[in-house]
C-alpha cells in the first residue's frame, strides 16, 4: 500500500477556512485602495490631471488598468 506524503493530502477544512478569510480581506483592501485612488484623482483639477497625462474620462481606466482590459 502506498503512503501519502503531506503534500498529497487535502488541506484541512480549518486551514481552508482561514485561507478563504485571508483572501477575502486581501481583496477588500485592494478594492479600498483603488477606491481611494479614484477619489484622489477625481479631486484633482483638470489642469493637474493633464499634467499627469489623464483626463476625467480616463481615471477609472487608469486605476483599473492592470485588472481589466478596457
C-alpha positions as CSV (number, residue, x, y, z in Angstrom):
1,X,0.0,0.0,0.0
2,X,1.3,3.4,-0.9
3,X,1.9,6.0,1.8
4,X,0.7,9.6,1.3
5,X,3.1,12.3,1.9
6,X,1.9,15.6,3.4
7,X,1.9,17.3,0.0
8,X,-0.5,14.8,-1.3
9,X,-3.2,15.2,1.4
10,X,-6.0,17.7,1.1
11,X,-5.7,20.8,3.2
12,X,-7.6,20.7,6.4
13,X,-11.0,22.5,6.5
14,X,-9.7,24.7,9.3
15,X,-6.8,25.9,7.1
16,X,-9.0,26.3,4.1
17,X,-11.4,28.4,6.1
18,X,-8.7,30.8,7.2
19,X,-7.1,30.9,3.8
20,X,-10.5,32.0,2.4
21,X,-10.8,34.7,5.0
22,X,-7.3,36.0,4.3
23,X,-8.0,36.0,0.6
24,X,-11.3,38.0,1.1
25,X,-9.5,40.5,3.4
26,X,-6.8,40.9,0.8
27,X,-9.3,41.6,-2.0
28,X,-11.2,44.0,0.2
29,X,-8.1,46.0,1.0
30,X,-7.1,46.2,-2.7
31,X,-10.6,47.4,-3.6
32,X,-10.5,50.1,-0.9
33,X,-7.1,51.2,-2.1
34,X,-8.4,51.5,-5.7
35,X,-11.4,53.5,-4.5
36,X,-9.2,55.9,-2.6
37,X,-7.0,56.3,-5.7
38,X,-10.1,57.1,-7.8
39,X,-11.3,59.7,-5.3
40,X,-7.9,61.3,-5.0
41,X,-7.7,61.6,-8.8
42,X,-11.3,62.9,-9.1
43,X,-10.4,65.7,-6.6
44,X,-7.6,67.0,-8.9
45,X,-8.3,69.9,-11.2
46,X,-8.4,69.3,-15.0
47,X,-5.0,71.0,-15.3
48,X,-3.5,68.8,-12.6
49,X,-4.9,65.7,-14.4
50,X,-3.5,66.9,-17.7
51,X,-0.1,67.3,-16.1
52,X,0.0,63.6,-15.2
53,X,-1.4,62.6,-18.6
54,X,-5.0,61.9,-17.6
55,X,-8.4,63.3,-18.2
56,X,-11.6,62.8,-16.2
57,X,-12.9,60.1,-18.5
58,X,-9.7,58.1,-18.2
59,X,-9.4,58.0,-14.4
60,X,-11.2,54.6,-14.0
61,X,-9.3,53.1,-16.9
62,X,-6.0,54.3,-15.3
63,X,-6.8,53.0,-11.8
64,X,-8.0,49.5,-13.1
65,X,-5.6,49.2,-16.0
66,X,-4.0,46.0,-14.5
67,X,-7.3,44.4,-13.7
68,X,-9.4,45.0,-16.8
69,X,-8.7,45.4,-20.5
70,X,-10.7,48.4,-21.4
